Amino acid sequence: MKRIAVTYENGQIFQHFGHTKTFKIYECENGLVSDAKIVDNEGAGHEALADLLGEKGVDVLICGGLGNGAMQALQDAGIEVVSGAEGEADEAVRAYLAGELESKGVNCDHHEEEAGSEEEESCTSDCSSCGHRCGREPLQGKNSGKIVRVHYRGTFNDGTQFDSSYDRGEPLQFISGAGQMIPGFDRAVIDMEVGETRDIHLMPEEAYGPAHPGMIFTVPIQEMPGSEEAKVGDRVYLQTVDGRPVPARVTAIEDGSITFDANHEMAGKELNFHIELVEVVD
């Protein structure tokens, strides 16, 4: 069994290892994810995060940017580091298990801590080596390229809350306009003033995209060894014809068949966000 940890925030790979508040830890067997859970950092500073991951039996860390000190501490703990990753956490794990994810090594070394310093290492807006872009053209605005910290509350149209940084007591930090966030959220923050609040409504195209019917499929249980114990709501990894693992959710089990949905869990959904710009780090 292999245990993989990903720096985690709102389904995405959190880009600053030293400021990570939560990790998503995946249990993997035979190249497939068998279980996953989200854990917090238990108040550990960046120097103690390597020890924390070691105590949780983590074998591999997938993250965005980190410096020499963190890299050395993780390697000393016997943890393989895959840095420079971005985008969805589940997709990054799939890519790693398929041998498609390469580490960029130490990629935020220009703000490395000095000996005896208590400051956390982090990327800054001019960190050209970090590779934060997601493939979209960077947005332009007064906050473009700057590290911003925002509080937010996300709800569905019926008022049900699906996520909130207020509940966690820690603002979300990201590089504004760099494609680390869903498009509509990124666009809303790009020209906000510190202290300003904004309420936005996003159609699927500005959030996690539309749900594709072709990614929902039903197969006989007898054709999928191991699926006999599956339950509706389970999250699993399936394999494509070329052996690539694909994350999916069990949506129905009936008449000897099992139905999977390989769309992102937020695909096709309209989302609402209340956003408060807390800080812009120059």
N, C-alpha and C positions, 0 to 999 in steps of 0.2 A: 504494500500500500504506500502511496505517495501523498503527502499533504502539501497543498499549494495555498499560499496566502497572497491576497491582492490588496493593495492600498485602495480603499473603497469609499465612494461618496455618491449616493443617489444613482446607483447602477453603473457608475463610471469609475475608471481608474483615477484615483486622487493623485495629483501630480507632484506633491511635495512630501516626500517620505517623512521628514522631520516633524511635519505638522499633522501627520495622519491621526485621526481620531477613531477610525473604525477600519477593520480588516474583514474581508470575506475569505473564509477558509474552506477549501474544497478537499474532500476526501476522494482520492482517485485510485482505481484498481483496473489493471489491464487496459490502461489508456482511456478509461471512461470515468466520469464523475459519478460517484455513488451517493454523495451527500454534500451539503454546503450549509454554512451558517455564518452569520455576521457577529463579530465580537468587537468590543471597544478596546481602547488601548490601556484601560485600567489606570489612567492618569500618568502613564509612563512618558518621560521626556525622550527626545530622540536618542540619547545615549543608552536608554534602557529598552528601547523597542526591540533591538536584536535579542536581548535576553528574554523578553516577553515571548517573541516568536519561537525562540528555542525551547522555552518551557512548554509551549503548546505543540511541540513536536513538528514544527513546520520544516519541510525539506527545501521548498522553493519559494522565493518571494518575487512577485511580479509587481513592478512599480513604475513611476514616471521618473522624476529627477531625484538624484541623491549624490552626496559628496564622498570624498575619500574616507572620512572618519566612519560614516555609516557603512560604506562598502566593506571596510576592514573589519568592523564589528560583526557584521553579518557573516562574512567569510570565516571569522574566528569561531562563530557559533555553528559552523558547518552547514550554512544555508546557501544554496545556489541563488544568485541574484540575476534577474532578467529585468534590466532597467530600460528606460526610454519608451515604455509601452504607453498607449493611450487608447481612448475609446471605451467600449463596454467591457466590464470585468469578465463576464461570462465568455465573450468572444475571445478575449486574450487567453483565457485558460484553454479554450478549444484549440487555438492556434499553437499554444505551447505543446499540448498533448499530441498535436499533429506534426510537431517538429518545424513549425512555420514561424516561430517567434524567436528573434535574435536579440541578445542583450547589447546595449550601447555603452556598457561600462559606466565609469564615473562620468556623469554628464552635467553636473552642476558644481564645478570645483572652484568657481571664481569667488564664492562667498564662504569658503571653508572656514570653520571656526578656528580661532587661535587657541593655543594650549591654555587651559584653565578658564576659557570663556564659557559662559552659560548660555550664550545665544544659540538658537537652533539654526542649522544650515537650511538654506532655502534657495529657490530660483528667484531671479528678479526679471523684470520685463525685458531686459536686454540680453537675456540668456539665450543666445542664438544657437547654442549647441544642444538644447534640451529636446528639440523636436516635438513641441506641443501641438503643432497643427494637425488637424484631422482630415485634411484634404479639401475643405471648403476654403474659398477665398477669405482672407481675414477681413473683418468688419472695420469700418472707419468711424471714428467718433472720439470725443474728448478723453475717454478712458481706454481707448484701443492700445493693446500691448502692455497695459498696467495690471499689476496684481490687485484685485478687488476682493473685498470681504462683504458678503451680503447675508442677511437673514431672509428666509422665505418660508412660505407655507403653501403647499400644493394641494388642490382639491379637485374632485371631479364635479361635473355639472350639478349633481344632486347634493353637493355640499360635503360629501364624504372626504375626509382628509387622507391623503396617501403618503405624505411626507412633510416634515417640518424641521427646520434647523432650530427654531425657537424651542422645540421640545427637547432637543439634544443640548441646548445651552451653548452652542458654538456656531458662529457664522461659517458659511461655506466660502472657501477661498479658491479663486481661479484666475487665469489670465484673460482679461476682457477682450473679446473679439478674436480670440485665437482658435475658436472651434472646439473648446473643451466642453461646452454646454450645448444643449439642444438649441437650434437656431433662434427660436422666438425668445427664449430666456436671454440668450447672449445679446440679441438685438435690443431688448428692453433696457439692459444695464449699460450699454455702450456710451450713452450720453447722460446718465443720471448724475445728480449732485449728491454729495455725502449728506446723509440725513433725509434724503428724499425717499418717499415710498411710492410704489406704483403697482396697480392691479392690472393684470393682463389675462386675456383669454386666448388660448392657442388652439388652432385647428390641428389635426394630425400632421399635416405637411410641415408645420412649424415646430412640431414636437418630435415624436418617435416614428413618424411616417405612417402610411396607411397599412392596414392589415391585408396581406395577400392571401386570397382563398387557396392558391396553390400550395401554401405552406401548412394547410390543414389536411390531414389524410388519415384514412382508416385502414387497418390491416388486421388479418386474422391473428388472434393470440397465438395459435399453434405455430405460426410462421416466425414468431419472435421469442425464442427461448429466453426465459428469465422474466418475461412480462407477466407471468401468471400472478405474481404477488403485487403488481402495480395497483395503485389506487388513484382515483380521480383527484387531480390537484398536484400529484407528484411531478417533480421536475427531474428530467432525465437527459442523458446525452445519447443521441442516436448516431448511426454511422451512414455516411453517403456511400455510393457505390465505389468511390475511390478511397474509402477508409477514413474520411474526415469526420470527426465528431461534431454533431450539431445539437445545441441546446433546444429542448422542447418541453411542453407541458402536457400531461395526460388530461384530456377534457371529457372523455366518455369511455365507458366500458359496458358493452351490451351485446347480447346475441353472439358471444364468442369472438367479438372483435374489440379492438382498442383504437381510440382516436387520439391523435397527437396534434398539437398546435405549435409550430416552430417559429411563429411570429414573436417579436419582442412583446413582453407582457403589457406594455403601454401602447403598442401599435394600434392605430385606428381610434385612439381615444382623444377627445377634446379635454384639455387641461387648463386649469386656472391657477395662477400664482399671485400671491401677495409678496412683493419684493421690497426690501429695505436696504439701501446702500449704506453700510456701516463705515467703511473705510476704503480709501484708495491709497495703495502703497506706491510712492514715487520711486 
